[in-house]
Amino acid sequence: MQLSQRFRDAEARNEILRQELTATIRQAAADDVPQKDICEATGHTRRQVRRIVLAGETETATEP
């Protein structure tokens, strides 16, 4: 039981960190940080960074 709770807690922390990283990548792109620098800092590929940024633009466009 303790192990399963630790696993759920780790999953929750992972999701929070993923959301924070996504927000940071989008903010860096909005601040005109070169994509190359974002990739180097995060370990993400250019394609991954593009997808994250574009998904954020789509979410923003569909919000009321």
NUTORTOR-336049 format. One line per field, with one value per residue: x, y, z of N, C-alpha, C, O in turn; residue number from 1; residue in one letter. Coordinates in steps of 0.05 Angstrom, whole numbers. Layout:
n.u c(X;...)
n.v c(Y;...)
n.w c(Z;...)
ca.u c(X;...)
ca.v c(Y;...)
ca.w c(Z;...)
c.u c(X;...)
c.v c(Y;...)
c.w c(Z;...)
o.u c(X;...)
o.v c(Y;...)
o.w c(Z;...)
nr c(NUM;...)
rest c(a;...)
This chain:
n.u c(17;38;77;47;21;64;80;35;39;88;74;38;71;105;70;57;108;117;77;95;144;126;98;141;172;137;134;187;192;155;183;220;265;316;300;337;366;326;319;369;370;327;331;295;274;275;228;193;192;169;118;98;96;62;15;2;-11;-56;-90;-96;-121;-171;-194;-245)
n.v c(-24;26;33;38;86;121;118;141;192;208;207;250;293;292;306;359;383;375;408;457;461;462;511;545;537;558;611;627;623;663;706;712;679;643;585;544;552;541;487;466;478;448;397;379;365;406;399;380;425;462;438;443;499;514;486;514;564;551;535;584;614;590;600;633)
n.w c(0;16;-23;-70;-60;-58;-111;-137;-116;-138;-192;-193;-178;-222;-264;-249;-254;-308;-330;-311;-338;-391;-391;-381;-427;-466;-449;-455;-511;-524;-505;-542;-540;-571;-608;-610;-563;-525;-535;-521;-467;-447;-467;-504;-571;-630;-657;-616;-583;-618;-624;-571;-564;-606;-591;-545;-567;-595;-554;-527;-566;-568;-519;-481)
ca.u c(0;55;91;28;17;89;78;15;51;109;60;26;94;114;51;61;134;113;61;113;163;111;93;167;179;120;142;213;186;142;204;239;289;320;291;361;372;306;325;393;363;307;336;275;281;261;200;179;188;148;91;89;90;38;-8;-4;-24;-83;-106;-101;-140;-198;-205;-264)
ca.v c(0;49;35;49;115;135;119;161;219;214;214;277;312;292;322;387;391;375;432;480;462;471;540;558;536;577;638;632;629;689;726;711;663;626;557;529;555;526;458;460;479;428;370;373;370;429;391;379;453;474;428;454;527;515;477;537;584;540;536;612;623;578;608;655)
ca.w c(0;17;-49;-90;-53;-67;-140;-144;-109;-158;-217;-189;-180;-250;-279;-242;-266;-337;-336;-307;-360;-415;-388;-384;-456;-480;-441;-468;-539;-526;-499;-565;-535;-595;-605;-605;-535;-510;-539;-506;-438;-439;-478;-523;-598;-642;-663;-591;-574;-636;-616;-545;-569;-623;-575;-528;-584;-602;-529;-522;-586;-563;-493;-484)
c.u c(17;69;72;22;41;89;59;25;72;96;49;48;104;96;54;87;131;97;78;133;150;106;119;176;163;127;169;209;173;162;225;266;293;313;314;368;352;311;349;387;345;314;315;286;266;232;183;172;167;120;81;81;64;13;-17;-19;-52;-101;-114;-123;-169;-210;-224;-253)
c.v c(25;54;47;78;131;138;140;189;227;221;242;298;314;309;352;398;393;401;457;483;472;501;555;559;557;606;645;638;656;712;726;698;644;597;539;529;540;496;450;459;457;399;361;378;395;423;390;408;466;464;440;483;529;506;499;559;576;542;565;622;613;586;632;682)
c.w c(0;-10;-70;-85;-62;-97;-149;-138;-130;-185;-216;-191;-208;-267;-274;-255;-296;-345;-332;-329;-386;-414;-392;-413;-471;-474;-454;-498;-542;-521;-521;-559;-560;-589;-598;-575;-517;-512;-522;-476;-429;-447;-498;-551;-608;-648;-638;-581;-592;-629;-591;-549;-585;-608;-556;-543;-590;-577;-523;-541;-581;-536;-497;-476)
o.u c(12;72;80;19;37;97;65;21;73;105;51;45;110;105;53;86;142;104;76;138;161;110;119;186;174;127;172;221;179;159;246;286;273;319;312;376;359;309;348;397;347;304;316;304;248;215;160;150;150;102;57;60;47;-8;-40;-37;-71;-124;-137;-140;-188;-233;-219;-267)
o.v c(44;77;64;94;153;159;156;208;250;239;257;319;336;324;368;420;412;414;476;505;488;515;577;579;571;623;668;657;671;734;739;705;631;586;520;508;528;482;429;442;447;380;339;394;405;440;400;414;480;480;447;491;545;518;503;571;592;549;570;638;625;579;649;702)
o.w c(-15;-18;-86;-104;-73;-107;-167;-154;-138;-199;-235;-204;-218;-284;-292;-266;-308;-365;-348;-338;-401;-434;-404;-422;-488;-491;-463;-508;-561;-531;-517;-570;-568;-567;-583;-564;-497;-492;-509;-461;-406;-435;-508;-555;-595;-644;-639;-572;-581;-627;-589;-539;-578;-612;-552;-532;-591;-579;-515;-533;-589;-531;-514;-478)
nr c(1;2;3;4;5;6;7;8;9;10;11;12;13;14;15;16;17;18;19;20;21;22;23;24;25;26;27;28;29;30;31;32;33;34;35;36;37;38;39;40;41;42;43;44;45;46;47;48;49;50;51;52;53;54;55;56;57;58;59;60;61;62;63;64)
rest c(m;q;l;s;q;r;f;r;d;a;e;a;r;n;e;i;l;r;q;e;l;t;a;t;i;r;q;a;a;a;d;d;v;p;q;k;d;i;c;e;a;t;g;h;t;r;r;q;v;r;r;i;v;l;a;g;e;t;e;t;a;t;e;p)
